[in-house]
Amino acid sequence: MTSATSELLAAIQADAESGQEVRDPATGEVIGYAPIRTVDDLNAAVEAARAAQPAFEALGHKERSKLLHAAADALEENAEALATILSREQGKPLEGPNARFEVGGSIAWLRGAADTPLETETILNDETGRATLTYRALGVVGAIGPWNWPMMITVWQIAGSLRMGNTVVVKPSEYTPLSVLALIHVMNTVLPKDVLIVVAGGREVGAAMSAHDGFDKIMFTGSTATGKKIVESSASNLPRLTMELGGNDAGIVLDDVNPSEIAMDLFWGAFINTGQTCAAMKRLYVPDSIYDEVVAALVEVAKSMPMGVGLDEANVLGPLQNKAQFDIVDRLVKAAIEGGATVALGGNPDYDAEGYFYPTTIVTDIDPDNPLVVEEQFGPALPVIRYTDLDEAIAEANKLEFGLGSSVWSSNRERAIEVASRIVAGTTWINSHGGVDPRIPFGGVKGSGYGLEFGVEGLKAVARPHVING
């Protein structure tokens, strides 16, 4: 571990010697201790954030954008230390679309939020009158983050919020508190005091956030079940909500593709972050006419992807972040086998090994109603479902409660777009899966939540509209 990493870890653990023990999911080694904050600490944070908000909003868009760029610069200067902490705590490797990629994404989203224009809209301007629409800060935003992309998704929640003049109180996942503590520690070297506050604690802190009357907006990324609880507990206060919830994204391959040409992109669409991504492809529908060729090409790519400890630069896949998630993946693969499916690759973990490593697994000839298909596995196990009728494949893709992402794979763009238009999801990618961009709105439908992040629509979602009529 470099001196920069050690210094950053020391800074965020200054008062956490008796706090929460944090272990590396790849080795089981203790890597640090996170402070355990209480509901009283949350109350104090909300009070401080509310007191700081008017002056922060008064800075205006130009100055706040400068501060976001300064925060991005600070992250860039500490990028390797941040990536190392992230790799050790979350388990994702440094290389590939993993820890360094995530830190880079955090930087890009800060800059994207800073540079997205949001102009006053003229709604009416004629002989009958004039009306304009502007957007102002809401006040205090509560951001409740996940453990799979702890840094980047936290930035997704806070970047637009800060740009619009809100102050933010962040509650990181208890599985990955150090990553978020480090991220916000670095950002706060340039941000005004109490504009961005992190409260690391257990589930009682998260529950208190959703019921707290001091928040004007709650942003949550996590499971659909937890999202429903947040909606219920927040009802008495009516804060605005952005809910980015679970996904069970379908990919539909059409019969005009070259299997070898799409295999690499199919792999990363499903297995990025070792499958631990809300908008990863979690079920793949392939026509019978090219089914065997697609599976064979996908298996060959998967075999070439090394899995192991994240600090080993050779690895591009890591462990599952926690034992609970390992058990979910293991249960679902066993259910597939018991249901008569074939394991084309993987599916046989070493239960005695150090770390929560589950081998890259591809399951074929599986019943479309098998639990591995209809439940979100959130890990490195992809079911490949054979179809003969495209209409039936689209119906299968749409029948679940989820609607976050989806994809269509075809050599004919017009045909792909026609199929995409029939899929019920927040985003449908063509010949790729899961790629996001700070300029392009992103959000789910159905049980995958509601509200948009990123781009102009993302800025509007963390602001209040104000019409001036006359």
RASUL-V898425 format. One record per residue. RES is the residue in three letters. PHI is phi as a letter, one per 20 degrees, with the letter a starting at -180 (none if undefined). D_LAST is the distance of its C-alpha to the last C-alpha in whole Angstrom. Layout:
{{RES:PHI:D_LAST} {RES:PHI:D_LAST}}
//
This chain:
{{MET:none:62} {THR:f:61} {SER:f:61} {ALA:f:57} {THR:f:57} {SER:f:59} {GLU:f:57} {LEU:f:54} {LEU:f:55} {ALA:f:57} {ALA:f:53} {ILE:e:52} {GLN:d:55} {ALA:g:55} {ASP:c:55} {ALA:c:56} {GLU:g:60} {SER:d:60} {GLY:e:57} {GLN:f:57} {GLU:f:59} {VAL:d:58} {ARG:d:60} {ASP:f:60} {PRO:f:60} {ALA:e:63} {THR:c:65} {GLY:n:65} {GLU:f:65} {VAL:f:63} {ILE:d:61} {GLY:r:59} {TYR:c:57} {ALA:d:54} {PRO:f:53} {ILE:d:52} {ARG:e:49} {THR:d:48} {VAL:f:46} {ASP:f:46} {ASP:f:45} {LEU:f:42} {ASN:g:41} {ALA:f:41} {ALA:f:40} {VAL:f:37} {GLU:f:36} {ALA:f:37} {ALA:f:34} {ARG:f:32} {ALA:f:33} {ALA:e:32} {GLN:f:29} {PRO:g:27} {ALA:f:28} {PHE:f:29} {GLU:f:25} {ALA:f:24} {LEU:f:27} {GLY:n:24} {HIS:f:25} {LYS:f:27} {GLU:f:29} {ARG:f:30} {SER:f:30} {LYS:f:33} {LEU:f:34} {LEU:f:35} {HIS:f:37} {ALA:f:39} {ALA:f:39} {ALA:f:40} {ASP:f:43} {ALA:f:44} {LEU:f:45} {GLU:f:46} {GLU:f:49} {ASN:d:50} {ALA:f:50} {GLU:f:54} {ALA:f:54} {LEU:f:51} {ALA:f:52} {THR:f:56} {ILE:f:54} {LEU:f:52} {SER:f:55} {ARG:f:58} {GLU:e:55} {GLN:e:54} {GLY:o:57} {LYS:f:55} {PRO:f:57} {LEU:f:56} {GLU:e:57} {GLY:m:55} {PRO:f:51} {ASN:c:52} {ALA:f:52} {ARG:f:51} {PHE:g:49} {GLU:f:47} {VAL:f:47} {GLY:f:45} {GLY:f:43} {SER:f:41} {ILE:f:41} {ALA:f:40} {TRP:f:37} {LEU:f:36} {ARG:f:36} {GLY:f:34} {ALA:f:31} {ALA:f:31} {ASP:d:30} {THR:f:28} {PRO:f:25} {LEU:c:22} {GLU:e:19} {THR:f:15} {GLU:e:14} {THR:e:12} {ILE:e:11} {LEU:b:10} {ASN:b:10} {ASP:b:11} {GLU:f:11} {THR:e:9} {GLY:q:6} {ARG:c:5} {ALA:c:6} {THR:c:9} {LEU:c:12} {THR:c:14} {TYR:c:17} {ARG:c:19} {ALA:f:22} {LEU:f:24} {GLY:q:26} {VAL:d:30} {VAL:d:31} {GLY:d:35} {ALA:d:37} {ILE:d:40} {GLY:d:42} {PRO:e:45} {TRP:d:48} {ASN:e:49} {TRP:c:46} {PRO:f:46} {MET:f:44} {MET:f:42} {ILE:f:41} {THR:f:40} {VAL:f:38} {TRP:g:36} {GLN:f:35} {ILE:e:34} {ALA:f:33} {GLY:f:30} {SER:f:29} {LEU:f:30} {ARG:g:28} {MET:e:25} {GLY:n:26} {ASN:e:28} {THR:e:31} {VAL:c:34} {VAL:d:37} {VAL:d:39} {LYS:d:42} {PRO:f:45} {SER:f:47} {GLU:f:50} {TYR:f:52} {THR:c:51} {PRO:f:50} {LEU:f:51} {SER:g:49} {VAL:f:46} {LEU:g:47} {ALA:f:48} {LEU:g:45} {ILE:f:43} {HIS:g:46} {VAL:f:45} {MET:f:41} {ASN:f:41} {THR:f:44} {VAL:c:40} {LEU:e:38} {PRO:f:36} {LYS:f:38} {ASP:m:37} {VAL:f:35} {LEU:c:37} {ILE:c:40} {VAL:d:42} {VAL:c:44} {ALA:e:47} {GLY:a:49} {GLY:e:50} {ARG:f:48} {GLU:f:48} {VAL:f:45} {GLY:f:43} {ALA:f:43} {ALA:f:42} {MET:f:39} {SER:f:38} {ALA:e:38} {HIS:f:37} {ASP:e:34} {GLY:e:33} {PHE:d:32} {ASP:e:28} {LYS:b:30} {ILE:d:33} {MET:d:34} {PHE:c:38} {THR:c:40} {GLY:r:43} {SER:f:45} {THR:f:44} {ALA:f:46} {THR:f:44} {GLY:g:41} {LYS:f:41} {LYS:f:42} {ILE:f:39} {VAL:g:37} {GLU:f:39} {SER:f:39} {SER:e:36} {ALA:g:34} {SER:f:34} {ASN:d:32} {LEU:l:30} {PRO:f:29} {ARG:f:28} {LEU:c:31} {THR:c:32} {MET:d:36} {GLU:d:38} {LEU:d:41} {GLY:f:44} {GLY:c:45} {ASN:c:48} {ASP:f:47} {ALA:e:49} {GLY:d:50} {ILE:d:51} {VAL:e:54} {LEU:e:54} {ASP:e:58} {ASP:d:57} {VAL:e:57} {ASN:e:60} {PRO:g:60} {SER:f:62} {GLU:f:58} {ILE:d:56} {ALA:f:58} {MET:f:57} {ASP:f:53} {LEU:g:54} {PHE:g:56} {TRP:f:53} {GLY:f:51} {ALA:e:53} {PHE:d:54} {ILE:g:52} {ASN:l:52} {THR:l:55} {GLY:n:53} {GLN:e:51} {THR:b:48} {CYS:g:45} {ALA:e:45} {ALA:f:48} {MET:f:50} {LYS:d:52} {ARG:b:53} {LEU:c:54} {TYR:d:55} {VAL:c:58} {PRO:f:59} {ASP:g:63} {SER:f:64} {ILE:c:63} {TYR:g:63} {ASP:f:66} {GLU:f:65} {VAL:f:62} {VAL:f:63} {ALA:f:66} {ALA:f:64} {LEU:f:61} {VAL:f:64} {GLU:f:66} {VAL:f:62} {ALA:f:62} {LYS:f:66} {SER:e:65} {MET:d:62} {PRO:f:64} {MET:d:63} {GLY:r:64} {VAL:f:63} {GLY:f:60} {LEU:f:61} {ASP:f:64} {GLU:f:62} {ALA:f:64} {ASN:e:62} {VAL:c:59} {LEU:c:59} {GLY:c:59} {PRO:f:60} {LEU:f:58} {GLN:f:56} {ASN:b:57} {LYS:f:60} {ALA:f:58} {GLN:f:57} {PHE:g:60} {ASP:f:61} {ILE:f:58} {VAL:f:59} {ASP:f:63} {ARG:f:63} {LEU:f:61} {VAL:f:63} {LYS:f:66} {ALA:f:64} {ALA:f:64} {ILE:f:68} {GLU:f:69} {GLY:e:67} {GLY:n:69} {ALA:f:67} {THR:d:68} {VAL:e:67} {ALA:f:67} {LEU:b:67} {GLY:m:67} {GLY:m:67} {ASN:c:69} {PRO:f:68} {ASP:e:71} {TYR:f:70} {ASP:e:72} {ALA:f:70} {GLU:f:68} {GLY:n:65} {TYR:e:63} {PHE:e:63} {TYR:d:63} {PRO:f:64} {THR:g:62} {THR:c:63} {ILE:c:62} {VAL:d:63} {THR:d:64} {ASP:l:65} {ILE:d:63} {ASP:f:62} {PRO:f:58} {ASP:d:58} {ASN:f:60} {PRO:g:58} {LEU:f:58} {VAL:e:56} {VAL:e:54} {GLU:d:53} {GLU:e:52} {GLN:f:54} {PHE:l:52} {GLY:a:55} {PRO:e:58} {ALA:c:59} {LEU:d:58} {PRO:e:59} {VAL:d:59} {ILE:d:59} {ARG:e:61} {TYR:c:59} {THR:d:60} {ASP:c:57} {LEU:f:54} {ASP:g:52} {GLU:f:54} {ALA:f:53} {ILE:f:49} {ALA:f:50} {GLU:f:52} {ALA:f:49} {ASN:e:46} {LYS:f:48} {LEU:e:48} {GLU:f:45} {PHE:e:44} {GLY:a:41} {LEU:e:41} {GLY:c:42} {SER:a:45} {SER:b:46} {VAL:c:48} {TRP:d:51} {SER:b:52} {SER:e:53} {ASN:d:51} {ARG:f:47} {GLU:f:46} {ARG:f:48} {ALA:f:47} {ILE:f:43} {GLU:f:44} {VAL:f:46} {ALA:g:43} {SER:f:41} {ARG:e:43} {ILE:e:43} {VAL:e:41} {ALA:a:40} {GLY:f:37} {THR:c:39} {THR:c:41} {TRP:e:43} {ILE:d:45} {ASN:l:49} {SER:a:48} {HIS:b:47} {GLY:n:45} {GLY:f:43} {VAL:c:40} {ASP:b:38} {PRO:f:35} {ARG:e:33} {ILE:d:33} {PRO:g:32} {PHE:b:35} {GLY:a:35} {GLY:d:37} {VAL:c:37} {LYS:l:39} {GLY:f:41} {SER:e:40} {GLY:o:37} {TYR:b:33} {GLY:n:31} {LEU:d:30} {GLU:c:32} {PHE:n:32} {GLY:m:29} {VAL:f:25} {GLU:f:26} {GLY:f:28} {LEU:f:25} {LYS:f:23} {ALA:f:25} {VAL:d:26} {ALA:b:22} {ARG:d:19} {PRO:f:16} {HIS:c:13} {VAL:e:10} {ILE:d:7} {ASN:d:4} {GLY:p:0}}
//
